[in-house]
Amino acid sequence: MVATPLNVIGILREAITILARNGKFMLQVMLTILFPFSLIGLLHYLLAGFFIERVEDSYEKNSPLGQKDVRTLIGLELALFAAFFFVCFFGIMLTIHASASSYLGKNTGLNDLISSIHYAWKKPLITWLCVSLFTLTYAVLAIVLIKLVSLLDPNSYAIYLWGWFLTILAALFYLYLDASWTLALVISVLENDSCGTKGLKRSEKLIRGRKIQGFLLMFILTALVVPIYVLLYVTATDDDDDDELGPFAQFAFRFVATVLFCLSKFFVSVVFTVFYYECKQSEGERVVMELGVGYSLAPHKLQVEF
């Protein structure tokens, strides 16, 4: 028997239900993700912040920049960025596995999920890199196009409006594409035989007929997440306010922004995991989740046959 497809609100409601239904388990997952994120944020604040302040002081006093400080700062930023990338990737994989397990009504321990990631991280990483490359390429092309339009007549108000129109259009079209790309990442985590361009093709097949729904989901999630990104950016760059606040208040603001950022990424992964299973139902596929080598989950509440 085929279940009735969920609409956009239904998918969002189902994602919230998953979090509420398995509150203790999902809380464990969130804490597992939040701890390393918070640690990276603390290290950046204590270590990189010290060298950033020294470099800024040298610049303001017009004194020669210490090459050692600059090299140390660059090295720290690269190391922390790599750590952030790893934790973000690990967190997305863990969240997708956890939300899929909860969606299918299976009792899976946190250790089992972590073990499954240990055996199956390479294929999602390939998809992640492909999606990142496509995102970067799209961003560069969009910026170049908008810049070329603005150069037609820099003093023209009409050209200025056209620039804003193209910017909004490019952002909306990116959300349309990103729905498929995010779904491809979910596919590469939950399906052993789909990764990279193959995962993207698989995503295009599953989302066929539901691209507008995917776009609306991404639009709503982005509308919820953008204020968090703004808060994260402001807390990381507003030096004037930092001078007026004590060290503890500075770190508290940045910690809250980091937690909200993690929770937003967490929820996006949950929503698109639900969307993945909804797309499988639309294609008439049997819903099965594989967790690593020789481990699989079949749903007790839902089974869609050809």
C-alpha positions in Angstrom: 0.0 0.0 0.0 1.4 3.4 -1.0 1.3 6.1 1.7 -0.2 9.5 0.8 2.7 11.8 -0.1 3.4 14.6 2.3 3.4 18.2 1.3 6.0 20.8 2.3 4.4 21.5 5.7 3.9 17.8 6.2 7.6 17.1 5.7 8.6 19.8 8.1 6.1 18.5 10.6 7.4 15.0 10.2 11.0 16.2 10.8 9.9 17.9 14.0 8.0 14.8 15.0 11.2 12.7 14.6 13.1 15.0 16.9 10.3 14.9 19.5 9.6 11.2 19.2 13.2 10.2 19.8 14.2 13.2 22.0 16.8 11.4 24.1 18.5 9.7 21.2 18.5 12.9 19.0 19.8 14.9 22.0 22.7 12.5 22.2 23.4 13.0 18.5 23.2 16.8 18.8 25.5 16.9 21.8 28.0 14.7 20.0 28.0 17.2 17.2 27.9 20.4 19.3 30.9 19.4 21.5 33.6 19.4 18.8 32.1 22.5 17.2 32.2 24.3 20.5 35.8 23.1 21.1 36.9 24.4 17.7 35.1 27.8 18.4 36.9 28.0 21.8 40.3 27.2 20.2 39.7 29.8 17.5 38.8 32.4 20.1 41.8 31.7 22.3 44.5 30.9 19.8 43.7 32.6 16.5 42.1 35.6 18.2 45.4 36.3 20.0 47.4 36.4 16.8 44.6 38.3 14.9 44.8 41.0 17.6 48.6 41.2 17.3 48.5 41.5 13.5 45.7 44.2 13.8 47.8 46.2 16.3 50.8 46.1 14.0 48.7 47.4 11.1 47.1 50.2 13.2 50.5 51.3 14.5 52.0 51.2 11.0 54.7 48.9 12.3 56.2 46.0 10.3 54.1 42.9 10.5 55.8 40.0 12.2 56.2 37.3 9.6 56.2 34.7 12.3 52.9 35.9 13.7 51.4 36.0 10.2 52.6 32.5 9.3 51.3 31.2 12.7 47.9 32.8 12.1 47.6 31.4 8.6 48.6 27.9 9.9 46.1 28.1 12.7 43.3 29.3 10.5 43.9 26.5 8.0 44.1 23.8 10.7 40.9 25.1 12.4 39.1 25.3 9.0 40.1 21.7 8.2 38.9 20.6 11.7 35.6 22.6 11.1 35.2 20.9 7.7 35.7 17.4 9.2 33.4 18.0 12.1 30.7 19.5 9.8 31.0 16.5 7.4 30.9 14.0 10.3 27.9 15.8 11.9 25.9 15.8 8.6 26.5 12.0 8.2 25.6 11.3 11.8 22.5 13.4 11.6 21.3 11.8 8.4 21.8 8.3 9.8 20.1 9.2 13.1 17.1 10.8 11.5 16.7 7.9 9.0 16.8 5.4 11.8 14.3 7.4 13.8 12.1 7.8 10.7 12.0 4.1 10.1 11.2 3.5 13.8 14.3 1.5 14.6 16.2 1.6 17.9 19.8 2.2 16.9 22.5 3.1 19.4 24.9 6.1 18.9 27.9 3.7 18.8 26.3 1.8 16.0 25.8 5.0 14.0 29.4 6.1 14.6 30.6 2.6 13.6 28.6 2.8 10.3 30.2 6.1 9.5 33.6 4.6 10.1 33.0 2.1 7.3 31.1 4.4 4.8 32.6 7.9 4.8 34.4 7.9 1.5 31.4 8.0 -0.9 29.6 10.8 1.0 32.9 12.7 1.0 33.2 12.4 -2.8 29.6 13.7 -3.2 30.3 16.5 -0.7 33.3 17.6 -2.7 31.3 17.4 -6.0 28.5 19.5 -4.5 31.1 22.0 -3.1 32.7 22.3 -6.5 29.4 22.9 -8.3 28.4 25.5 -5.6 31.7 27.4 -6.0 31.4 27.3 -9.8 27.8 28.6 -9.7 28.8 31.3 -7.3 31.7 32.5 -9.5 29.6 32.5 -12.6 26.7 34.4 -10.9 29.1 37.0 -9.5 30.8 37.5 -12.9 27.4 37.9 -14.6 26.1 40.4 -12.1 29.4 42.3 -12.2 29.3 42.5 -16.0 25.8 43.9 -15.9 26.8 46.5 -13.4 29.6 47.7 -15.6 27.3 48.5 -18.5 26.5 51.8 -16.8 27.7 52.2 -13.2 25.7 55.4 -12.7 22.4 54.1 -14.1 19.7 53.5 -11.6 18.0 51.0 -14.0 21.2 49.0 -14.2 21.5 49.1 -10.4 18.0 47.6 -10.1 18.8 45.0 -12.8 21.8 44.0 -10.7 19.7 43.5 -7.6 17.1 41.6 -9.7 19.8 39.2 -11.1 21.2 38.8 -7.6 17.8 37.7 -6.2 17.2 35.5 -9.2 20.6 33.9 -8.9 20.0 33.2 -5.2 16.6 31.7 -5.8 17.9 29.5 -8.7 20.7 28.4 -6.4 18.1 27.2 -3.8 16.4 25.3 -6.6 19.7 23.5 -7.5 20.7 23.1 -3.9 17.6 21.0 -3.1 18.8 18.4 -5.5 22.5 18.7 -4.3 21.5 18.3 -0.7 19.3 15.3 -1.6 22.4 13.8 -3.4 24.4 14.0 -0.2 21.6 12.2 1.7 21.5 9.5 -1.0 25.3 9.0 -0.8 25.0 8.5 3.0 22.1 6.1 2.9 22.8 4.2 -0.3 26.0 2.3 -0.7 26.1 2.4 -4.5 25.5 6.1 -5.2 28.2 8.8 -4.8 29.7 11.7 -6.7 28.1 12.3 -10.1 26.2 9.0 -9.8 24.7 10.3 -6.6 23.7 13.5 -8.3 22.1 11.6 -11.2 20.2 9.4 -8.7 19.1 12.6 -6.9 17.7 14.0 -10.2 15.8 10.8 -10.7 14.3 10.8 -7.2 13.4 14.5 -7.1 11.8 14.4 -10.6 8.2 15.8 -10.3 9.0 17.2 -6.8 11.6 19.9 -7.6 9.3 22.7 -6.7 8.6 21.0 -3.3 12.4 20.7 -2.8 12.9 24.3 -3.7 10.1 25.4 -1.2 11.7 23.3 1.5 15.1 24.9 0.9 13.6 28.4 0.7 11.8 28.0 4.1 14.9 26.5 5.7 17.1 29.2 4.3 14.7 31.9 5.5 15.1 30.4 9.0 18.8 30.0 8.8 19.9 33.3 7.3 19.4 35.3 10.6 21.6 32.7 12.3 24.3 33.2 9.7 24.1 37.0 10.1 24.4 36.6 13.9 27.4 34.3 13.5 29.0 36.8 11.1 28.4 39.8 13.4 29.7 38.1 16.5 32.8 37.0 14.6 33.6 40.4 13.0 32.1 43.2 15.1 35.3 44.4 16.9 33.8 47.6 18.2 31.3 45.7 20.3 34.0 43.3 21.4 36.0 46.2 22.9 33.0 47.1 25.0 32.2 43.6 26.2 34.2 41.4 28.5 36.0 38.2 27.4 33.3 36.0 28.9 30.4 38.0 27.1 32.3 37.8 23.8 32.7 34.1 24.0 29.1 33.6 25.2 27.8 35.5 22.2 29.9 33.5 19.8 29.1 30.2 21.6 25.3 30.9 21.2 25.8 31.7 17.5 27.8 28.5 17.0 25.1 26.4 18.7 22.4 28.0 16.6 24.4 27.3 13.5 24.9 23.7 14.4 21.2 23.2 15.2 20.2 24.8 11.9 22.5 22.4 9.9 21.2 19.6 12.0 17.5 20.4 11.2 18.3 20.8 7.4 19.7 17.3 7.4 16.7 15.9 9.2 14.2 17.6 6.8 16.0 16.3 3.7 16.3 12.8 5.1 12.5 12.8 5.4 12.2 14.3 1.9 14.5 11.5 0.6 12.1 8.8 1.8 9.1 10.8 0.4 10.8 10.9 -3.0 11.5 7.1 -2.8 7.8 6.6 -2.2 6.9 8.7 -5.2 9.2 6.5 -7.3 7.5 3.4 -5.9 10.7 2.1 -4.3 10.9 -0.1 -1.3 12.2 2.0 1.7 15.4 0.4 3.1 18.3 1.9 4.8 21.8 0.4 5.0 24.2 1.2 7.7 27.7 0.2 6.8 28.8 -3.3 6.1 26.3 -6.0 6.5 23.9 -3.9 8.5 20.5 -2.8 7.3 17.2 -1.4 8.5 13.8 -2.0 7.0 10.8 0.0 8.2 8.1 -1.4 10.4 5.6 1.4 9.8 6.1 1.8 6.1 6.9 -0.3 3.1 6.3 0.7 -0.5 6.4 -2.0 -3.1 6.4 -1.7 -6.9 
